[in-house]
Amino acid sequence: RKSQKGVKNYFCPVSIKLHYFLRLLLFWLILFASFRFIFLCFNADLVFQNPLLETLKSFVCGFRLDLSTIAYLMLPSFLFWVLFQFAPKKIFHQINQGYHLVLFFLLPVLFVSTIKMYHEWEALLSVSVLDYVANPGEVVSFISTAELLGLVVFLVLYVAFSIWMYQKVVRGFLHDTGKTLYKVFIGFLLPVVLGISARGGLQLIPINES
C-alpha cells in the first residue's frame, strides 16, 4: 500500500486502531515499567526492607516522572512525524528509526548503571557520578570480572528486548493521516500534551525526582 504521495507504507496495516504516538507512548511505558521491575528484583535485598505495599507504590509514584521523561523522548519523533506528514519523504522515517536506535543503546547503559550504583551505594544515578567517570579506576574497583560480564550480558539482552518490543508495538509513522486540517490539529495539540506531560502536570512547579 502506498500513501497519496507515493511513499511506500512498510509498517502500517490498512486500518490502524491506535495512533502512532499512542503506540509509541505504550512502548515507552512498557520499557520503563520493565526497568523498574528489574531494578526491584536486582536490589530486592535492599528494596524489600520496606513493606511490600510501599515498594509496589514505586510503580504508581514513578508514573508521572516516567511520563515526563517519555514526553522529552517523544519530542524529536513528533518533529520528524510532522515533517513527514507535510513532506512525505522516507528520510524522515529513517532518521526517526536511527534516533530510537541510539536511545536503545544509550538508555540501557543508564539503566544498568543505575541498578548497579543503587546496589553498591544505595543511591540513584545523578550528575555527581560524573566525578567518578573522570577516574575509571574508582568506577571498576567495586565491580568483579563476573559482575562486569553479567552486566554486559544483561545490557545486550535489554537492548535486544527494546528493539524487539519497538518493532512489535510501534507502527504507523508512515501512515498518511489524510486531511490537512487533521494534520494541523495534531500538529498543534501534541506539543501542548507533550509540554504538560514534560512538566508532570499543570502545577506551578515542574515535577522532579525529589
Residue pairs with C-beta under 8 A, 6 or more apart in sequence:
1 8
1 9
1 12
1 14
2 8
2 9
3 9
3 88
3 174
3 175
3 176
4 88
4 176
5 88
5 176
6 88
7 88
7 89
7 90
7 174
7 176
8 90
8 174
9 174
9 175
9 176
10 174
11 171
11 172
11 173
11 174
12 171
12 172
12 173
12 174
12 175
13 171
16 171
16 172
16 175
18 26
18 172
19 172
20 81
20 170
20 171
20 172
20 173
20 175
21 74
21 77
21 78
21 81
21 190
23 169
23 170
23 171
23 172
24 74
24 77
24 170
25 70
25 74
26 169
27 165
27 166
27 169
27 170
28 66
28 70
28 73
28 74
29 66
29 70
30 165
30 169
31 107
31 162
31 165
32 62
32 66
32 69
32 70
33 59
33 66
34 161
35 111
36 58
36 59
36 62
38 111
38 115
39 47
39 111
39 114
39 115
39 118
40 47
40 48
40 55
40 58
42 115
42 119
43 115
43 118
43 119
46 118
46 119
46 122
47 55
48 55
64 200
64 201
64 207
65 200
65 207
65 209
67 197
67 200
68 197
68 198
68 199
68 200
68 206
68 207
70 197
71 194
71 195
71 197
71 198
72 198
73 103
74 194
75 194
76 96
76 99
77 96
77 99
77 100
77 173
78 190
78 191
78 194
80 92
80 93
80 95
80 96
80 99
80 173
81 92
81 96
81 173
82 183
82 187
83 92
84 92
84 93
84 173
84 174
85 176
85 177
85 183
85 187
86 183
88 176
90 174
93 173
93 174
96 173
100 166
101 163
104 159
104 162
104 163
104 166
105 159
107 162
108 155
108 158
108 159
108 162
109 155
110 125
111 158
112 151
112 154
112 155
112 158
113 125
113 129
114 124
114 125
116 143
116 147
116 151
117 123
117 124
117 125
117 129
118 124
120 142
124 209
132 138
132 139
133 139
140 148
143 151
177 183
177 186
196 202
198 206
199 206
199 207
200 206
200 207
201 207
